[in-house]
Amino acid sequence: MIRNIAFWAVALASFLLALIVREERLAAGGKVPLGRLRRLWFGPERRRSPRYRVNWSVRYRRSETPLLAQTRDFSQTGAGLTMLEKVPMGTLLDLEVPVPGRQEPLKVTAVVVWTKELAAEPGSEDPQRRFFVGVHFKNLSSALQEELGTLLKIPGYPLDPERPAASGSRPGSDPALYAAWKRKLWLADLGLSLALFCALIFGGLALRWSGWVSAHVHSWPLQVAVFSGALWAGSVGLSFPLDWVRGFRLEHRFGLSTQSFGDWLKDHTKGLALGGAMGLLIAEGLSLLLRTDPGHWWLKAAAAWTVWGALLTWIFPMLLIPLFYKQVPLERGSVRERLEALLAKCGTRVGGIFSLNLSRTTRKANACLCGLGGSRRVLLSDTLLSRYPPEEIEVVLAHELGHHCRRHIGIGIGMSAAAAGLSCFVVDRWAKGAMPELGIAGLSDLAALVLIGFGLFVAGFLMMPVTQWVSRRLERQADQFALEQTRDPAAFIAAMRRLAEQNLAEENPPRWVEWLLYDHPPIAKRIRMAEQFGAGCA
């Protein structure tokens, strides 16, 4: 039994690794040498195009008034500019660049991916502050990139491959690179979880720890708390570096986060405390079921999980979100009136329409219609309200309304109940067969909690393709509902493109990524559906 488990664990890990390697090979357009693969996994991303040291006057706009800047370096994908103002990361600039050899100035939209103040030159009496700003070009066609590559390779602009990376080398606003890093970190998290479970179960750590706790702690609820609490603390400590890279470093590297490390650590600690408290309740309840009804615990656990999910959905907007973000009722105006008219048209009653200060932590935009019954409310991020026109905000809310009007929340709860019941049933049969080989006395043993947890972890992973497929199907139905209610496919397409740009969403992910990881259809497919809807209405 143990050998079979180890075999399938290794096979699963090998399968995932093969998918990632295949993705990198396709991205590279051919074979990936081991040295390059190592750099992709363990080293910094290499710059994709050379920079040339140039000094051109550039016009840029971030409002109605054009301003001047100087280039310090230039490439096919970005530039380093010297400015007299500090431009925040994530700012969009309209540039006009007089490239030598080109009849008309290059007009391109760029996003600021980093900025730093330049030190004053020794002996200089100029009081003006200067800033070195890196920008990454947006939506630059491949033909124009090739033209730039040809024009830049002229005498007088020496290539400097060793200087610190400017905008062309930083990932900045590259959705594909951002998505690739997120997938690698997801895989690392999956590997760490599997390694921890294997060490606890097959390495005997859980059995030895349960024996010590049982011998020194006499109250059963306290035994569960000490046993699970120590394991939780150990896993939190081991996964903290990965959490930091994923939640703080990566988001800052791509210009998405607005938090300092202290603020991120505060929110992270708050989330860990909340998750730990909920995890303790689940562990105590599961342990009670395993002790009192070992024959039918799986059925009662699935029922309890369904109730727990419905309870969380109900309290989510009222108790959980306020722990991290402030909700303010949306002020009266054209946007609120438009959204209220849409809610009335769909016959949906809500407890209010609120603005959420999402900008406290990120530059991403989001919206949701969450809660059940009296707790249902509309939440719109301030990053959405400040950048999107009313018709695009309306179509985003119409999508969320589609979930409620098409009874998707009830479908989701029912699916969760069925998945929980099937998973618990299969894990019950598997665990009872594996316990004798692992030295676990029975389901009442504390170590059985880890074995059950491992089984549910694997079952959840194996069911991901099915659950994600169902989720994508429901999201498509919500998109269709939004188009039918607003009859504005142009606003839908504009909103999708704006969200993809702002959130760095990959428009065309690899097929296996969509199949395994996407709970929404990719942006390109959602836009294509809206285009087909518009063609049908024409």
C-alpha positions as CSV (number, residue, x, y, z in Angstrom):
1,M,0.0,0.0,0.0
2,I,2.7,2.5,1.0
3,R,4.7,1.7,-2.1
4,N,1.6,2.3,-4.3
5,I,1.0,5.6,-2.6
6,A,4.6,6.7,-3.1
7,F,4.5,5.6,-6.7
8,W,1.4,7.6,-7.5
9,A,2.8,10.7,-5.6
10,V,6.0,10.5,-7.7
11,A,4.0,10.0,-10.9
12,L,1.8,13.0,-10.1
13,A,4.8,15.3,-9.4
14,S,6.5,14.1,-12.6
15,F,3.4,14.8,-14.6
16,L,3.2,18.4,-13.3
17,L,6.9,19.0,-13.9
18,A,6.5,17.7,-17.4
19,L,3.7,20.2,-18.1
20,I,5.7,23.1,-16.8
21,V,8.8,22.1,-18.9
22,R,6.6,21.7,-22.0
23,E,5.2,25.1,-21.4
24,E,8.7,26.7,-21.2
25,R,9.8,24.8,-24.3
26,L,6.8,26.2,-26.2
27,A,7.4,29.7,-24.9
28,A,11.1,29.5,-26.0
29,G,10.1,28.3,-29.5
30,G,12.1,25.2,-29.4
31,K,14.4,23.1,-27.1
32,V,15.3,24.5,-23.7
33,P,18.8,23.7,-22.7
34,L,19.3,22.6,-19.1
35,G,21.2,25.9,-18.3
36,R,18.3,28.0,-19.5
37,L,15.7,25.9,-17.7
38,R,17.8,26.3,-14.5
39,R,17.8,30.1,-15.0
40,L,14.0,30.1,-15.6
41,W,13.4,28.3,-12.4
42,F,16.2,29.6,-10.0
43,G,17.6,32.7,-11.5
44,P,16.3,36.2,-12.6
45,E,14.5,36.4,-15.9
46,R,17.0,37.5,-18.6
47,R,16.2,40.5,-20.7
48,R,14.5,39.7,-23.9
49,S,15.9,42.6,-26.1
50,P,19.1,44.6,-26.0
51,R,19.1,48.2,-24.8
52,Y,20.9,51.0,-26.6
53,R,22.3,54.1,-24.9
54,V,20.6,57.0,-26.6
55,N,19.6,60.6,-25.7
56,W,16.4,61.6,-27.4
57,S,13.8,64.2,-26.4
58,V,10.5,62.5,-25.8
59,R,7.0,63.9,-25.4
60,Y,4.7,62.2,-23.0
61,R,1.2,62.7,-21.7
62,R,-0.3,61.5,-18.5
63,S,-3.0,64.2,-18.7
64,E,-4.0,66.8,-21.3
65,T,-0.7,68.7,-21.2
66,P,2.3,67.2,-23.0
67,L,5.6,67.1,-21.1
68,L,9.2,66.5,-22.0
69,A,11.6,63.7,-21.0
70,Q,15.0,62.4,-22.2
71,T,15.8,58.8,-23.0
72,R,18.8,57.1,-21.4
73,D,18.3,53.8,-23.0
74,F,15.9,52.3,-25.5
75,S,14.8,48.9,-26.8
76,Q,12.1,47.1,-28.7
77,T,10.1,46.6,-25.6
78,G,10.7,49.6,-23.3
79,A,12.8,52.5,-22.4
80,G,14.6,54.3,-19.5
81,L,13.5,57.9,-19.2
82,T,14.8,60.9,-17.3
83,M,11.9,63.1,-16.0
84,L,11.4,66.1,-13.7
85,E,8.5,64.4,-11.9
86,K,8.1,61.2,-10.0
87,V,5.6,59.1,-11.8
88,P,4.0,56.3,-9.7
89,M,4.4,52.6,-10.9
90,G,1.5,51.5,-13.0
91,T,0.9,54.9,-14.6
92,L,0.0,54.8,-18.3
93,L,1.9,57.3,-20.5
94,D,1.3,58.2,-24.1
95,L,4.8,58.6,-25.7
96,E,5.9,60.3,-28.9
97,V,9.5,59.2,-29.7
98,P,11.5,60.7,-32.6
99,V,13.4,57.5,-33.6
100,P,16.2,58.3,-36.1
101,G,15.5,56.7,-39.5
102,R,11.8,56.9,-39.1
103,Q,9.8,59.6,-40.9
104,E,7.2,60.0,-38.1
105,P,7.6,59.9,-34.4
106,L,6.9,56.5,-32.7
107,K,3.6,56.8,-30.9
108,V,3.1,54.2,-28.2
109,T,1.4,53.7,-24.9
110,A,3.7,52.6,-22.0
111,V,3.3,51.7,-18.4
112,V,5.7,52.8,-15.7
113,V,7.2,49.7,-14.1
114,W,9.8,51.3,-11.8
115,T,11.0,54.7,-10.8
116,K,13.8,56.1,-8.7
117,E,15.3,59.5,-7.9
118,L,18.6,60.4,-9.4
119,A,21.4,61.8,-7.2
120,A,22.4,65.4,-8.0
121,E,25.7,65.7,-9.8
122,P,28.7,66.9,-7.7
123,G,29.0,70.7,-7.9
124,S,25.6,71.1,-9.7
125,E,23.6,74.2,-8.6
126,D,20.4,73.0,-10.4
127,P,17.7,72.7,-7.7
128,Q,15.4,70.5,-9.8
129,R,14.9,66.9,-8.8
130,R,15.3,64.3,-11.6
131,F,13.9,60.8,-11.7
132,F,14.9,57.8,-13.7
133,V,11.7,56.1,-14.9
134,G,11.5,52.7,-16.6
135,V,8.5,52.1,-18.9
136,H,7.3,49.0,-20.7
137,F,5.6,49.4,-24.1
138,K,2.0,48.2,-24.3
139,N,0.4,46.4,-27.3
140,L,3.3,47.1,-29.6
141,S,2.8,45.0,-32.7
142,S,5.4,42.4,-33.7
143,A,5.9,44.3,-37.0
144,L,6.7,47.5,-35.2
145,Q,9.1,45.7,-32.9
146,E,11.0,44.3,-35.8
147,E,11.2,47.8,-37.4
148,L,12.5,49.2,-34.2
149,G,15.1,46.4,-34.0
150,T,16.3,47.3,-37.4
151,L,16.4,51.0,-36.8
152,L,18.2,50.7,-33.5
153,K,21.1,48.7,-35.0
154,I,22.8,51.8,-36.4
155,P,26.2,53.1,-35.7
156,G,26.5,55.3,-32.6
157,Y,24.2,53.4,-30.3
158,P,26.4,50.9,-28.6
159,L,24.9,47.8,-26.9
160,D,25.5,47.7,-23.2
161,P,24.5,44.1,-22.2
162,E,25.9,44.3,-18.7
163,R,24.2,47.5,-17.3
164,P,21.4,47.1,-14.8
165,A,18.1,46.1,-16.3
166,A,15.8,48.9,-17.5
167,S,12.2,48.6,-18.6
168,G,12.8,46.1,-21.4
169,S,14.2,43.5,-19.0
170,R,11.9,44.0,-16.1
171,P,8.7,42.0,-16.3
172,G,6.6,45.1,-15.6
173,S,3.4,44.7,-17.5
174,D,4.0,41.3,-19.2
175,P,0.9,39.2,-18.4
176,A,2.4,36.0,-19.8
177,L,5.5,36.3,-17.6
178,Y,3.4,37.2,-14.6
179,A,1.1,34.2,-15.2
180,A,4.2,31.9,-15.7
181,W,5.6,33.0,-12.3
182,K,2.3,32.4,-10.6
183,R,2.1,28.9,-12.0
184,K,5.6,28.1,-10.9
185,L,4.8,29.4,-7.4
186,W,1.6,27.3,-7.4
187,L,3.6,24.3,-8.3
188,A,6.1,25.0,-5.6
189,D,3.3,25.3,-3.1
190,L,1.8,22.0,-4.3
191,G,5.2,20.3,-4.0
192,L,5.8,21.7,-0.5
193,S,2.4,20.5,0.7
194,L,3.1,17.0,-0.7
195,A,6.5,16.9,0.9
196,L,5.0,17.9,4.3
197,F,2.3,15.2,4.1
198,C,4.8,12.6,3.1
199,A,7.1,13.5,6.0
200,L,4.3,13.4,8.5
201,I,2.6,10.2,7.3
202,F,5.3,8.0,5.6
203,G,8.1,9.4,7.7
204,G,6.3,8.6,10.9
205,L,6.4,12.2,12.3
206,A,2.6,12.4,12.8
207,L,2.5,9.1,14.6
208,R,5.3,10.0,17.0
209,W,3.8,13.4,17.7
210,S,0.4,12.0,18.3
211,G,1.9,9.5,20.8
212,W,3.7,12.3,22.7
213,V,0.5,14.5,22.8
214,S,-1.7,11.6,24.0
215,A,0.8,10.8,26.7
216,H,1.1,14.3,28.1
217,V,-2.3,15.9,27.4
218,H,-5.3,14.3,28.9
219,S,-8.3,16.2,27.6
220,W,-9.3,15.1,24.1
221,P,-10.3,18.5,22.7
222,L,-7.1,19.9,24.1
223,Q,-5.1,17.1,22.5
224,V,-6.6,17.9,19.1
225,A,-5.8,21.6,19.6
226,V,-2.2,20.9,20.6
227,F,-1.6,18.3,17.9
228,S,-3.1,20.3,15.0
229,G,-1.9,23.7,16.3
230,A,1.8,22.5,16.3
231,L,1.4,21.1,12.8
232,W,-0.2,24.3,11.6
233,A,2.5,26.4,13.1
234,G,5.2,24.3,11.5
235,S,3.6,24.5,8.1
236,V,3.2,28.3,8.4
237,G,6.8,28.7,9.2
238,L,8.0,26.5,6.3
239,S,5.7,28.1,3.8
240,F,6.4,31.7,4.8
241,P,9.2,32.4,2.3
242,L,6.9,31.1,-0.5
243,D,4.0,33.2,0.8
244,W,6.3,36.3,0.8
245,V,7.4,35.7,-2.7
246,R,3.9,35.1,-4.0
247,G,2.0,37.7,-2.0
248,F,4.5,40.5,-1.7
249,R,7.6,40.2,-3.8
250,L,5.9,39.1,-7.0
251,E,3.2,41.7,-6.8
252,H,5.7,44.5,-6.2
253,R,7.9,43.2,-9.0
254,F,5.1,43.6,-11.5
255,G,3.9,46.9,-10.1
256,L,0.6,45.6,-8.8
257,S,1.0,45.9,-5.0
258,T,0.6,49.2,-3.1
259,Q,1.5,47.8,0.3
260,S,4.7,48.2,2.4
261,F,6.2,45.1,3.8
262,G,4.8,46.0,7.3
263,D,1.3,46.4,5.9
264,W,1.5,43.1,4.0
265,L,2.8,41.3,7.1
266,K,0.0,42.7,9.2
267,D,-2.6,41.5,6.7
268,H,-0.8,38.2,6.2
269,T,-0.8,37.6,10.0
270,K,-4.4,38.5,10.2
271,G,-5.3,36.0,7.5
272,L,-3.2,33.3,9.1
273,A,-4.9,33.9,12.5
274,L,-8.4,33.7,10.8
275,G,-7.4,30.6,8.8
276,G,-5.9,29.0,11.9
277,A,-9.1,29.6,14.0
278,M,-11.3,28.1,11.2
279,G,-8.9,25.2,10.8
280,L,-9.0,24.4,14.5
281,L,-12.8,24.3,14.4
282,I,-12.7,21.9,11.4
283,A,-10.1,19.7,13.1
284,E,-12.1,19.5,16.4
285,G,-15.4,18.7,14.5
286,L,-13.7,16.1,12.2
287,S,-12.0,14.5,15.2
288,L,-15.4,14.3,17.0
289,L,-17.0,12.6,14.1
290,L,-14.1,10.1,13.7
291,R,-14.3,9.1,17.4
292,T,-18.1,8.9,17.8
293,D,-19.2,7.5,14.4
294,P,-16.2,5.9,12.5
295,G,-18.6,4.0,10.2
296,H,-20.5,7.0,8.8
297,W,-18.3,10.0,9.7
298,W,-17.8,10.7,6.0
299,L,-21.5,11.3,5.4
300,K,-21.9,13.6,8.4
301,A,-18.6,15.4,7.5
302,A,-19.9,16.1,4.0
303,A,-23.2,17.5,5.4
304,A,-21.3,19.7,7.9
305,W,-19.1,21.0,5.1
306,T,-22.1,22.0,3.1
307,V,-23.6,23.9,6.0
308,W,-20.2,25.5,6.8
309,G,-19.8,26.7,3.2
310,A,-23.3,28.3,3.2
311,L,-22.5,30.0,6.5
312,L,-19.3,31.4,5.2
313,T,-21.1,32.7,2.1
314,W,-23.6,34.4,4.3
315,I,-21.1,36.1,6.7
316,F,-18.5,36.8,4.0
317,P,-19.5,40.4,3.2
318,M,-20.5,41.4,6.7
319,L,-17.8,39.9,8.9
320,L,-14.8,38.7,6.8
321,I,-14.2,41.4,4.2
322,P,-14.4,44.2,6.8
323,L,-11.4,42.6,8.6
324,F,-9.2,43.7,5.6
325,Y,-11.1,46.4,3.6
326,K,-13.3,49.3,4.5
327,Q,-16.8,49.4,2.9
328,V,-18.3,52.8,2.2
329,P,-21.8,53.2,0.6
330,L,-21.5,54.4,-3.0
331,E,-22.4,58.0,-3.3
332,R,-25.4,59.1,-5.3
333,G,-24.7,59.8,-8.9
334,S,-25.0,58.4,-12.4
335,V,-23.1,55.2,-11.6
336,R,-25.3,54.3,-8.5
337,E,-28.5,55.2,-10.4
338,R,-27.5,53.1,-13.3
339,L,-26.7,50.1,-11.1
340,E,-29.9,50.4,-9.1
341,A,-31.9,50.4,-12.3
342,L,-30.1,47.2,-13.4
343,L,-30.8,45.6,-10.0
344,A,-34.5,46.5,-10.3
345,K,-34.7,45.3,-13.9
346,C,-33.3,41.9,-12.8
347,G,-35.5,41.8,-9.7
348,T,-32.6,41.4,-7.3
349,R,-32.7,42.9,-3.8
350,V,-29.5,43.8,-2.1
351,G,-28.5,45.3,1.2
352,G,-26.6,48.1,-0.4
353,I,-24.0,49.1,-3.0
354,F,-20.6,49.7,-1.5
355,S,-17.2,51.0,-2.5
356,L,-14.3,48.9,-1.3
357,N,-10.8,50.5,-0.7
358,L,-9.0,47.8,-2.6
359,S,-6.3,50.3,-3.6
360,R,-5.0,50.0,0.0
361,T,-3.3,46.7,-1.1
362,T,-3.3,46.5,-4.9
363,R,-3.8,48.3,-8.3
364,K,-6.0,45.5,-9.5
365,A,-9.7,46.0,-10.0
366,N,-12.6,43.8,-8.9
367,A,-16.3,43.7,-8.2
368,C,-18.7,41.1,-6.7
369,L,-22.3,40.6,-5.6
370,C,-21.8,38.4,-2.5
371,G,-23.7,37.1,0.4
372,L,-27.0,35.3,0.9
373,G,-30.4,36.6,1.8
374,G,-30.2,39.7,3.9
375,S,-26.4,39.8,3.7
376,R,-26.3,40.2,-0.1
377,R,-24.6,43.4,-1.2
378,V,-22.7,44.8,-4.2
379,L,-19.0,45.5,-3.7
380,L,-17.1,47.6,-6.2
381,S,-13.4,48.3,-5.8
382,D,-12.3,51.9,-5.8
383,T,-9.8,50.9,-8.5
384,L,-12.7,50.0,-10.7
385,L,-14.8,53.1,-9.9
386,S,-11.9,55.5,-10.6
387,R,-10.9,54.1,-14.0
388,Y,-14.0,52.6,-15.7
389,P,-16.9,54.5,-17.4
390,P,-20.4,53.8,-16.1
391,E,-21.4,51.5,-19.0
392,E,-18.4,49.2,-18.3
393,I,-19.1,49.1,-14.5
394,E,-22.7,48.2,-15.4
395,V,-21.7,45.3,-17.5
396,V,-19.4,44.0,-14.8
397,L,-22.2,44.1,-12.3
398,A,-24.5,42.4,-14.8
399,H,-22.1,39.5,-14.9
400,E,-22.2,39.2,-11.1
401,L,-26.0,39.4,-11.2
402,G,-26.0,36.5,-13.7
403,H,-24.7,34.2,-11.0
404,H,-27.6,35.1,-8.7
405,C,-30.3,35.1,-11.3
406,R,-29.2,31.8,-12.8
407,R,-29.0,30.2,-9.3
408,H,-25.3,29.6,-9.5
409,I,-24.7,30.0,-5.8
410,G,-27.1,27.2,-5.0
411,I,-25.5,25.1,-7.8
412,G,-22.1,25.8,-6.3
413,I,-23.2,24.7,-2.8
414,G,-24.8,21.6,-4.2
415,M,-21.6,20.7,-6.2
416,S,-19.5,21.3,-3.1
417,A,-21.8,18.9,-1.1
418,A,-21.5,16.2,-3.8
419,A,-17.8,16.6,-4.1
420,A,-17.3,16.5,-0.4
421,G,-19.5,13.4,0.0
422,L,-17.6,11.5,-2.8
423,S,-14.2,12.6,-1.5
424,C,-14.9,11.7,2.1
425,F,-16.4,8.3,1.1
426,V,-13.3,7.4,-1.0
427,V,-10.9,8.7,1.6
428,D,-12.7,6.7,4.3
429,R,-12.2,3.5,2.4
430,W,-8.6,4.2,1.5
431,A,-7.6,5.4,5.0
432,K,-9.1,2.3,6.7
433,G,-7.0,0.1,4.4
434,A,-3.8,2.2,4.9
435,M,-3.8,2.6,8.6
436,P,-2.6,-0.9,9.6
437,E,0.5,-0.5,7.3
438,L,1.3,2.9,8.8
439,G,0.9,1.8,12.4
440,I,-2.2,4.0,13.1
441,A,-4.4,2.3,15.6
442,G,-7.7,3.6,14.2
443,L,-9.7,6.6,13.2
444,S,-9.7,7.8,16.8
445,D,-5.9,8.2,16.7
446,L,-4.8,11.8,16.3
447,A,-2.5,10.7,13.4
448,A,-5.6,9.7,11.5
449,L,-6.4,13.4,11.1
450,V,-3.3,13.9,9.0
451,L,-4.0,10.8,6.9
452,I,-7.6,12.0,6.3
453,G,-6.3,15.5,5.5
454,F,-3.8,14.0,3.0
455,G,-6.5,12.0,1.3
456,L,-8.8,15.0,1.0
457,F,-5.9,17.1,-0.4
458,V,-5.2,14.6,-3.1
459,A,-8.9,14.1,-3.9
460,G,-9.4,17.8,-4.2
461,F,-6.5,18.1,-6.6
462,L,-7.7,15.2,-8.8
463,M,-11.2,16.7,-9.0
464,M,-9.8,20.2,-10.0
465,P,-10.3,19.7,-13.8
466,V,-14.0,18.8,-13.3
467,T,-14.7,21.6,-10.8
468,Q,-12.9,24.1,-12.9
469,W,-14.7,23.0,-16.0
470,V,-18.1,23.5,-14.3
471,S,-17.0,26.9,-12.9
472,R,-16.0,28.1,-16.4
473,R,-19.3,26.9,-17.8
474,L,-21.2,28.9,-15.1
475,E,-19.0,32.0,-15.8
476,R,-19.9,31.7,-19.5
477,Q,-23.6,31.7,-18.6
478,A,-23.0,34.8,-16.4
479,D,-21.3,36.5,-19.3
480,Q,-24.2,35.6,-21.6
481,F,-26.6,37.0,-19.0
482,A,-24.7,40.3,-18.9
483,L,-24.8,40.7,-22.6
484,E,-28.5,39.9,-22.8
485,Q,-29.3,42.4,-20.0
486,T,-27.1,45.3,-21.2
487,R,-27.2,44.7,-24.9
488,D,-23.9,46.4,-25.0
489,P,-21.2,44.0,-26.3
490,A,-18.8,47.0,-27.0
491,A,-18.8,47.9,-23.3
492,F,-18.3,44.3,-22.3
493,I,-15.3,43.9,-24.6
494,A,-13.8,47.2,-23.4
495,A,-14.3,46.2,-19.8
496,M,-12.6,42.8,-20.4
497,R,-9.7,44.4,-22.1
498,R,-9.3,47.0,-19.4
499,L,-9.5,44.4,-16.6
500,A,-7.0,42.2,-18.4
501,E,-4.6,45.2,-18.7
502,Q,-5.1,46.4,-15.2
503,N,-4.9,42.9,-13.5
504,L,-2.2,41.5,-15.9
505,A,-4.5,38.7,-17.0
506,E,-3.1,36.4,-19.6
507,E,-5.5,36.5,-22.6
508,N,-4.5,33.2,-24.2
509,P,-3.1,30.8,-21.6
510,P,-1.8,27.3,-22.6
511,R,-4.6,24.8,-22.9
512,W,-3.4,22.7,-20.0
513,V,-3.4,25.8,-17.8
514,E,-7.0,26.6,-18.7
515,W,-8.0,23.0,-18.2
516,L,-6.4,22.7,-14.7
517,L,-6.2,26.2,-13.2
518,Y,-8.8,28.5,-14.7
519,D,-12.2,28.9,-13.0
520,H,-13.1,31.7,-15.6
521,P,-12.8,31.4,-19.4
522,P,-9.7,33.2,-20.7
523,I,-10.2,36.8,-21.6
524,A,-9.8,36.1,-25.4
525,K,-12.7,33.6,-25.3
526,R,-14.9,36.0,-23.4
527,I,-14.2,38.7,-25.9
528,R,-14.8,36.4,-28.8
529,M,-18.2,35.4,-27.3
530,A,-19.1,39.1,-27.0
531,E,-18.1,39.7,-30.6
532,Q,-20.3,36.8,-31.7
533,F,-23.2,38.2,-29.6
534,G,-22.7,41.6,-31.2
535,A,-22.6,40.1,-34.7
536,G,-25.9,38.3,-34.0
537,C,-27.6,41.5,-32.9
538,A,-26.4,43.5,-35.9
